[in-house]
Amino acid sequence: MPLPLLEAQCAAQSIGPFNTMVSALIQALLAAQCAISPPELWPPDYANALLGRTEPDEYDFVVVGAGSAGSVIASRLSENPAWKVLVLEAGGDPPQESEVPGVLFSLEHTNATWNYLTEYSNKACWGLVDRRCYWPRGKMIGGSGGVNGMLYVRGHRGDYDSWAQAGNIGWGWNDVLPYFERSVGPVGNNTHPKGYVTLSAFPVNDPDIEQMIYAGTAELGIPRVHLFADGSETGYSNLPGTIMNGRRMSPSKGHLASAAKRPNLQVIKNAHVTKLNFDKSGRNVRSVSFTVRNERKMRVSVGKELVLSAGAIESPKLLMLSGVGPAAHLKTMQIPLVHDLPIGDNLNDHAQVVTFLKLNEGVAYKLTPQDSFDSTYNYLIHRSGPLTSHGTASLTGFINTLKNSPYPDVEFHHFIVRRGDFAGLEIFLHGLSINEYFKAQIRIAIEVSDILGMFNILSTPKSSGNLRLRSVDYKDSPILTHNYFNDAEDVATLLRAIRFQEQLLKTAAYRAMNASLVLPTIAECDTFELQSDDYWRCYIKYFSSTTYHQSGAVKMAPATDHTSCVDPRLSLRGVNNLRVVDASIMPKVPSANTNAATIMIAEKAADFIREDWRDAWQPFY
């Protein structure tokens, strides 16, 4: 069909054929855009069928949350055709941007995320909007696995052996390694079906930057590691990602959607769980209350177990709303107490400080609008080009700045934004919630240089925070107190990380790219000698933020530990049929990105459930 409006903008009229060709191209581009995230990629929504029922359905297992853990556990439990499984997810299908690695940061500050803000702190996040740390979490099929950086790394032996040494029997490195291996496909054996986690290498779209980083770190004696495994815990490597053919492959796609045709598995989207309903003894969850579509109140009954996989923030919040948490706090909230447990304490995260490097000032190629058009076209039609990866983000470094252990104390991520890519820079800085004053200064730098954003990440934080209810309204965000840098050792470690970056600037590889620091004007910090210890401590206060690895607020620990919320089989203390299965159970956050560990936890939990219910099913292959 001709496009009269487009034709009217041209000085010369089309006589027909070329106008038709252009129209066909536009239609093909629109169809390709729709094909990025079509409905058939995701599990169907059971809400309509449930809304038509007069009595509440009963399920053997109700899983709250369709994130990485919830998707895995629902998939594994539904492999037994005799078990009826329901998944309740507060969000809907992922938006197109979730599928496209190159626009990763555009998902933040949207309705596809829980847009949490922490409480004000005098130690961190002063360079962010309103001087508050921004903690986005995924609110969609896929949860935070639909908004994360798609990097897959397990952590190391020391991480999990420390869990076991704290009394969590069965959680040492040798115990969890088989579950890491089981989760990644294709595996499969006589006792368990194949893993569904798909891993691929990210395309290398910025070879000059990668070469600079590898060469510079080699000059400082840091090895390049092709695959992190036991015994190679430090070094620089291009981490594999949960991607395939330029698209995200979250567990919601590989696990949940692939199992959605099973008649015993149902998913309800946009279902916000409001309360877990216990029996009079408080020892069993009997039903789950939730709202769906225009605040329609619903309830489903729990036959065997409730599996809480709502995430590191929503899981502890829901428990407290349901009467499980610190007695004094619940009394203040006037919530009847079911169990007095330290829910909400031990809130861990990998704090980081962002530094910026200028590269090739004055000589870097300047991107044009045509480059952006080409990138979009190549992605839509060929699934190729810059949008198939997040630049240099997969190139990750783990080092020990004290050189006193084989295990890392800092981690580095690298995000390149090319000269003239103002839109890309805006997406990156807006995603981090950098305030307008500092955005403006960094925009000046990208007019003449490539910008390399460096995430200097605290791998083993000593400080921990807490979570409390703001009100009894399930819609209200909880009170999040991060307590970043309450332990001075955390600041000292980040200071050493920055000093490592300064050493890199002196290497031949970095000098060849004319690399230099972007040091925004910060009135408070500029009273100190530039790049002195006091200056950098002040800088850390302004440019600190999250690495999106919240965890620990429903802590796993043995019964002898007064901080325990769940036991080592992930059962909630004092309750017979409620397990928590997500990152909130981590006693300490691993010294790496947390998605792989979260998937491992769900795989292990599936075995606990099968063992406890003496399941003798034959799995699907």
C-alpha positions in Angstrom: 0.0 0.0 0.0 1.4 3.5 -0.9 2.4 5.8 1.9 1.0 9.2 0.9 2.5 11.1 3.8 6.0 9.8 3.0 5.5 10.5 -0.7 4.3 14.0 0.0 7.6 14.8 1.7 9.6 14.1 -1.5 10.2 16.8 -4.1 9.9 14.1 -6.8 6.9 11.9 -6.8 7.1 8.2 -7.1 5.3 6.7 -10.1 4.6 3.5 -8.1 7.2 0.8 -8.0 9.8 2.4 -5.7 7.1 3.7 -3.3 5.9 0.1 -3.1 9.4 -1.2 -2.4 9.9 1.3 0.4 6.5 0.5 1.9 7.4 -3.2 1.8 10.7 -2.5 3.5 9.0 -0.5 6.3 6.4 -3.3 6.8 9.3 -5.9 6.9 11.1 -3.8 9.6 7.9 -3.5 11.7 7.2 -7.2 11.4 10.8 -7.9 12.4 10.4 -5.6 15.4 7.3 -7.5 16.5 9.1 -10.8 16.1 11.7 -9.8 18.7 9.4 -10.8 21.5 6.3 -12.5 20.2 3.7 -14.1 22.6 4.7 -17.6 21.5 8.1 -17.2 23.2 6.4 -17.1 26.6 4.1 -19.3 28.6 0.4 -18.6 28.0 -1.6 -16.8 30.7 -4.0 -18.9 32.7 -5.7 -15.9 34.3 -8.8 -16.0 32.1 -9.5 -19.7 32.9 -9.0 -19.1 36.6 -11.2 -16.0 36.6 -14.0 -18.1 35.3 -14.0 -20.5 38.2 -16.2 -20.1 41.3 -14.1 -22.1 43.7 -10.4 -21.7 44.3 -8.1 -24.2 42.5 -5.8 -26.4 44.5 -2.3 -27.0 43.3 0.3 -29.4 44.6 2.9 -26.7 44.3 2.4 -22.9 44.0 5.6 -21.0 42.9 5.6 -17.3 43.6 7.8 -15.6 41.0 8.8 -16.5 37.5 12.4 -15.2 37.7 15.5 -17.3 37.3 14.8 -19.4 40.3 11.0 -19.7 39.9 11.3 -20.6 36.3 13.8 -23.4 37.0 11.9 -24.8 40.0 8.5 -24.8 38.2 10.0 -26.5 35.2 11.6 -29.2 37.3 8.6 -29.9 39.5 6.3 -30.1 36.5 8.4 -32.9 35.0 6.4 -35.1 37.3 3.0 -35.4 35.4 1.3 -36.3 38.6 2.1 -32.9 40.2 0.0 -29.9 39.4 2.1 -26.7 39.5 1.1 -23.0 39.4 3.4 -20.0 38.9 2.3 -16.6 40.0 4.2 -13.7 38.4 3.7 -10.0 39.2 4.7 -8.9 35.7 3.8 -9.7 32.1 5.8 -10.8 29.1 9.2 -9.2 28.6 9.4 -6.1 26.4 11.4 -6.1 23.2 14.3 -4.4 24.9 14.8 -7.4 27.2 15.7 -9.5 24.2 18.2 -7.1 22.7 21.6 -7.2 24.6 22.7 -3.8 23.2 20.0 -1.8 24.9 20.4 -3.5 28.3 20.2 -0.4 30.4 17.0 0.9 28.8 14.9 -1.5 30.8 15.6 0.4 34.0 13.1 3.1 35.3 10.3 1.3 33.4 7.2 -0.7 34.2 9.3 -3.9 33.4 11.2 -3.3 36.7 10.6 -2.8 40.4 12.1 0.6 40.7 13.3 0.5 44.3 15.2 3.4 46.0 17.2 2.9 49.1 17.2 5.2 52.1 19.4 8.2 52.1 23.0 7.5 53.3 25.8 9.9 54.1 28.3 7.4 52.7 27.1 6.4 49.2 25.2 7.3 46.0 25.5 11.1 46.3 26.0 11.4 42.5 22.7 9.7 41.8 19.3 11.3 41.5 18.1 12.5 44.9 21.3 11.0 46.4 19.6 7.7 46.7 20.8 4.3 45.4 18.6 2.9 42.7 17.9 -0.8 43.0 16.0 -2.1 39.9 14.7 -5.7 39.9 12.9 -7.5 37.1 9.1 -7.4 37.1 8.3 -9.7 34.2 8.4 -13.3 33.1 12.0 -13.9 33.7 12.3 -11.6 36.7 15.8 -10.1 37.1 17.0 -12.7 34.7 15.2 -10.6 32.0 17.0 -7.4 32.9 20.5 -8.6 34.0 23.7 -8.4 32.1 23.3 -12.1 30.9 26.8 -12.9 32.3 27.3 -16.5 33.6 29.9 -17.0 36.2 29.7 -19.4 39.2 31.9 -17.8 41.8 34.6 -20.0 43.3 35.3 -22.8 45.7 35.9 -20.5 48.6 32.5 -18.9 48.3 30.5 -22.1 48.8 32.9 -23.8 51.1 32.3 -20.8 53.4 28.6 -21.5 53.3 29.2 -25.1 54.4 31.7 -24.1 57.1 29.0 -21.9 58.6 26.9 -25.0 59.1 25.0 -25.3 55.9 25.7 -28.9 55.2 25.5 -29.9 51.6 26.4 -26.4 50.2 30.2 -26.7 49.8 31.8 -26.4 46.4 31.9 -30.1 45.8 28.2 -30.3 46.7 27.0 -27.5 44.4 29.2 -28.1 41.4 27.1 -30.9 40.1 24.1 -28.6 40.1 25.9 -25.9 38.2 26.9 -28.5 35.6 23.4 -30.1 35.5 21.7 -26.8 34.8 23.6 -26.0 31.6 22.5 -27.9 28.5 22.9 -30.1 26.8 23.8 -32.5 29.5 21.3 -35.2 30.6 21.9 -38.6 32.2 20.0 -41.6 33.5 18.8 -39.8 36.6 18.0 -36.3 35.5 16.8 -34.5 32.3 19.0 -32.2 30.3 19.8 -28.7 31.5 18.1 -25.8 29.8 20.6 -22.9 30.4 21.9 -21.9 27.0 25.4 -20.3 27.0 27.2 -18.7 24.1 30.0 -16.3 23.6 29.1 -12.6 23.1 30.1 -11.3 19.7 33.2 -9.1 19.9 32.1 -5.8 18.5 34.9 -3.7 20.0 38.2 -5.6 19.4 40.4 -2.5 19.8 39.1 -1.9 23.3 39.3 -5.6 24.3 42.9 -5.7 23.0 43.8 -2.7 25.0 42.4 -4.2 28.2 44.0 -7.6 27.7 47.3 -6.1 26.8 47.3 -3.6 29.6 46.4 -6.1 32.3 49.0 -8.5 30.9 51.6 -5.8 31.4 50.6 -5.8 35.1 51.0 -9.6 35.3 47.2 -10.4 35.3 46.5 -13.6 33.3 43.9 -14.0 30.6 41.6 -16.9 31.4 39.6 -18.5 28.7 37.3 -20.3 31.1 37.0 -19.7 34.8 37.2 -23.1 36.6 38.3 -24.4 40.0 41.9 -23.2 40.3 41.6 -20.2 38.0 39.7 -17.8 40.2 41.6 -14.6 39.2 42.3 -13.1 35.8 40.5 -11.4 32.9 38.1 -13.3 30.6 35.2 -12.8 28.2 32.5 -14.5 30.3 29.9 -16.6 28.5 26.3 -15.3 28.4 22.8 -16.6 28.6 22.3 -15.7 24.9 21.7 -17.3 21.6 21.8 -15.8 18.1 21.9 -12.3 19.5 19.0 -12.7 21.9 18.6 -13.2 25.7 18.1 -16.8 26.8 16.8 -16.4 30.4 15.5 -19.4 32.4 12.0 -18.0 31.7 12.5 -19.0 28.1 14.7 -22.0 28.4 12.9 -23.5 31.4 9.5 -22.1 31.9 8.3 -21.4 28.4 9.8 -24.7 27.1 7.7 -26.6 29.7 4.5 -24.5 29.3 2.8 -27.1 27.1 2.7 -29.6 29.9 -0.9 -29.9 31.1 0.1 -29.9 34.7 1.9 -26.5 34.6 0.0 -23.2 34.6 1.2 -19.6 34.8 -0.7 -16.5 35.8 0.8 -13.2 34.7 0.4 -9.8 36.3 -0.6 -11.7 39.5 0.7 -9.7 42.5 0.8 -12.0 45.6 -0.4 -10.1 48.7 -0.4 -12.7 51.4 0.5 -16.2 52.3 -2.3 -17.7 54.4 -1.3 -20.0 57.3 -3.4 -22.4 59.2 -4.1 -21.7 62.9 -1.0 -23.5 64.0 1.2 -21.4 61.7 3.0 -24.5 60.6 1.4 -24.8 57.1 0.6 -22.5 54.3 -2.9 -23.3 53.1 -3.5 -20.8 50.4 -2.1 -17.8 48.6 -3.9 -14.5 48.0 -3.1 -12.3 45.0 -4.6 -9.7 42.8 -4.9 -9.9 39.0 -6.3 -7.4 36.4 -7.9 -4.3 37.8 -7.2 -5.5 41.4 -9.4 -8.6 41.1 -8.7 -10.5 44.3 -8.0 -14.2 43.9 -6.9 -17.1 46.0 -5.5 -20.6 45.3 -5.0 -23.5 47.7 -1.6 -25.2 48.4 -1.7 -29.0 48.5 2.0 -29.9 49.1 4.3 -26.9 49.2 4.5 -23.2 48.6 7.8 -22.2 46.9 8.7 -18.6 47.4 10.9 -17.3 44.5 9.8 -13.7 44.4 13.4 -12.4 44.6 15.8 -10.9 47.0 13.5 -8.0 48.0 9.9 -9.2 47.3 10.4 -12.6 49.1 11.3 -11.0 52.5 8.7 -8.3 52.0 5.9 -10.9 51.3 6.9 -13.0 54.3 6.7 -10.0 56.6 3.3 -9.0 55.2 2.2 -12.5 56.0 3.3 -12.4 59.6 6.8 -13.9 59.4 9.5 -11.6 60.5 11.0 -9.7 63.4 8.4 -9.6 66.1 9.0 -6.0 67.2 8.8 -4.7 63.6 5.6 -6.6 62.9 4.1 -5.3 66.1 4.8 -1.8 65.0 3.1 -2.6 61.6 0.2 -4.1 63.5 0.6 -7.4 61.6 -0.4 -10.5 63.6 2.8 -12.5 64.3 3.0 -16.0 62.9 6.8 -16.6 63.3 9.4 -14.4 64.9 12.4 -14.7 62.4 15.1 -12.3 61.4 13.6 -11.8 57.9 15.0 -8.7 56.2 18.4 -8.7 58.0 21.6 -9.8 56.3 20.7 -7.8 53.1 23.9 -8.1 51.0 24.9 -6.5 47.7 28.0 -5.9 45.7 28.6 -2.2 46.0 30.7 -0.6 43.3 32.2 2.7 42.2 32.0 3.8 38.6 35.0 5.5 37.0 35.1 6.8 33.4 38.0 6.8 31.0 38.5 8.9 27.9 40.0 7.1 24.9 41.4 8.4 21.6 40.5 12.0 22.4 40.1 14.0 19.2 40.9 11.1 16.9 38.2 8.6 17.7 35.7 7.9 14.9 32.5 9.8 15.6 29.3 7.8 15.2 26.7 9.3 12.9 22.9 8.8 12.8 23.6 6.5 9.8 25.6 4.2 12.0 22.6 3.9 14.4 20.2 3.2 11.5 22.6 0.5 10.2 22.8 -1.1 13.7 19.1 -1.2 14.0 18.6 -2.6 10.5 21.3 -5.3 10.9 19.8 -6.5 14.2 16.2 -6.6 13.0 16.9 -8.3 9.7 20.2 -10.3 10.2 20.5 -10.5 14.1 24.0 -9.1 13.7 25.9 -6.0 14.5 26.5 -4.0 17.8 23.1 -4.7 19.3 23.8 -8.4 19.6 26.1 -7.7 22.6 26.6 -5.1 25.3 29.9 -4.0 23.9 32.8 -4.9 26.2 30.6 -5.8 29.1 31.4 -9.5 28.9 35.1 -8.8 29.4 35.4 -9.2 33.2 38.3 -9.0 35.5 38.7 -10.7 38.9 41.8 -9.7 40.9 43.1 -9.8 44.5 44.4 -6.3 45.2 46.3 -7.4 48.3 47.8 -10.4 46.5 47.2 -12.4 49.7 44.8 -15.0 48.4 43.9 -17.0 45.2 40.4 -15.5 45.5 39.4 -12.1 44.2 38.4 -9.1 46.3 37.4 -6.9 43.4 35.7 -7.5 40.0 35.7 -5.2 37.0 33.2 -4.7 34.2 33.8 -2.5 31.2 31.1 -0.6 29.2 32.2 1.2 26.1 30.3 4.1 24.6 31.7 5.4 21.3 32.3 9.0 20.5 29.2 10.8 19.4 26.8 8.1 20.7 24.8 10.5 22.8 21.8 8.3 22.9 23.8 5.3 24.1 25.5 7.4 26.8 22.1 8.7 27.9 20.7 5.1 28.2 23.8 4.0 30.2 23.8 7.0 32.6 20.1 7.0 33.0 20.1 3.3 33.8 22.7 4.0 36.6 20.5 6.9 37.8 23.4 9.4 37.5 22.0 12.9 38.2 21.8 15.6 35.5 24.7 17.7 36.8 27.2 14.8 36.3 25.5 13.6 33.1 26.2 17.0 31.5 29.9 16.8 32.3 30.3 13.3 30.8 28.4 14.4 27.7 31.1 16.9 27.0 33.7 14.2 27.1 31.9 12.0 24.6 31.9 14.8 22.1 35.6 14.3 21.5 36.4 10.8 22.9 35.2 7.3 23.4 34.1 6.7 26.9 34.9 3.5 28.8 32.7 3.1 31.9 34.5 1.0 34.6 32.5 -0.8 37.2 34.9 -1.3 40.1 33.0 -3.9 42.2 33.5 -5.0 45.8 33.5 -8.8 45.5 33.4 -9.6 49.2 31.6 -6.8 51.0 31.9 -6.6 54.8 28.9 -4.3 55.2 25.3 -5.5 55.1 22.0 -3.8 55.3 18.4 -4.6 56.1 14.8 -4.5 54.7 11.7 -3.4 56.6 8.1 -2.8 55.6 7.1 0.8 54.9 3.4 0.0 55.5 1.0 -2.9 55.3 0.0 -1.9 51.8 1.5 -4.6 49.5 1.9 -1.9 46.8 4.4 0.1 48.8 8.1 -0.4 48.3 9.9 -1.6 51.5 12.4 0.5 53.4 15.8 -0.5 52.1 18.9 0.4 54.1 22.0 -0.7 52.2 24.6 0.3 54.8 27.3 0.5 52.1 30.7 1.3 53.5 29.7 1.0 57.2 32.8 -1.2 57.4 35.8 0.9 56.5 37.5 -2.1 54.9 35.0 -1.9 52.0 36.2 1.6 51.1 39.8 0.6 51.4 39.3 -2.3 49.0 37.6 0.0 46.4 40.4 2.5 46.8 42.8 -0.3 45.9 40.6 -1.1 42.9 40.9 2.5 41.7 44.6 2.5 42.2 44.8 -0.6 40.0 43.0 1.4 37.3 45.5 4.1 37.6 48.3 1.6 37.1 46.6 0.5 33.9 46.7 4.1 32.6 50.5 3.9 32.8 50.8 0.8 30.6 51.9 1.0 27.0 48.6 -0.5 25.8 46.5 2.2 27.5 48.9 5.0 26.6 48.6 4.0 23.0 44.9 4.8 23.2 45.6 8.1 25.0 43.6 6.8 28.0 42.9 9.3 30.8 40.4 9.6 33.6 37.3 11.7 33.4 37.1 13.5 36.7 33.8 15.4 37.0 33.7 18.6 39.0 32.6 17.7 42.5 32.8 20.7 44.9 33.4 18.6 48.0 36.0 16.3 46.5 37.9 19.1 44.7 38.9 20.5 48.1 41.3 17.6 48.3 44.5 17.0 46.3 43.4 15.5 43.0 43.6 11.7 43.0 44.8 11.6 46.6 43.3 9.0 49.0 41.0 11.6 50.4 39.9 12.6 47.0 39.0 9.1 45.9 37.2 8.3 49.2 35.1 11.4 48.5 34.6 10.3 44.8 33.4 6.9 46.0 30.7 8.6 48.1 29.4 10.2 45.0 29.8 7.6 42.3 29.0 4.4 44.2 26.0 2.4 43.2 24.7 -1.2 43.1 25.9 -4.0 40.9 22.3 -5.4 41.1 23.3 -8.4 43.3 20.9 -8.0 46.2 20.7 -11.2 48.3 20.7 -12.7 51.8 17.6 -11.2 53.5 16.1 -14.7 54.2 19.3 -16.2 55.3 20.1 -19.9 55.2 21.8 -21.1 58.3 21.7 -24.1 60.7 19.3 -24.1 63.7 22.1 -23.2 66.1 22.5 -19.9 64.3 20.1 -17.2 65.7 20.3 -15.4 62.3 18.7 -18.4 60.5 15.5 -17.9 58.5 15.6 -21.1 56.4 17.4 -24.4 57.1 19.9 -25.9 54.6 17.1 -27.6 52.8 15.6 -24.2 52.3 12.5 -24.8 54.5 11.3 -21.8 56.4 11.9 -22.2 60.1 8.8 -23.4 61.9 6.8 -24.1 58.8 6.3 -27.6 57.2 5.5 -26.7 53.6 7.2 -23.4 52.7 10.5 -23.2 50.9 12.3 -20.1 49.9 14.2 -20.6 46.6 16.0 -17.5 45.3 19.0 -15.3 46.0 17.5 -14.1 49.4 18.7 -17.4 51.0 22.4 -16.8 50.3 24.3 -16.6 53.6 26.9 -14.4 51.9 26.8 -13.1 48.4 29.3 -15.0 46.1 32.2 -13.0 44.8 30.7 -13.0 41.3 27.5 -12.2 39.5 24.7 -14.0 41.1 22.4 -15.4 38.3 24.3 -18.7 37.9 24.2 -19.3 41.6 20.5 -18.5 41.8 19.8 -21.1 39.0 22.0 -23.6 40.9 20.0 -23.0 44.1 16.8 -23.8 42.3 18.2 -27.0 40.8 19.2 -28.1 44.2 15.9 -27.2 45.8 14.1 -29.3 43.2 16.0 -32.3 44.4 15.1 -31.5 48.1 11.4 -31.4 47.2 11.6 -34.7 45.2 13.4 -36.4 48.1 11.0 -35.0 50.7 7.9 -36.2 48.8 9.6 -39.5 47.9 9.0 -38.9 44.2 9.7 -41.9 41.9 8.7 -40.2 38.7 10.4 -40.8 35.4 11.7 -37.4 34.1 11.0 -36.0 30.6 14.0 -35.9 28.3 
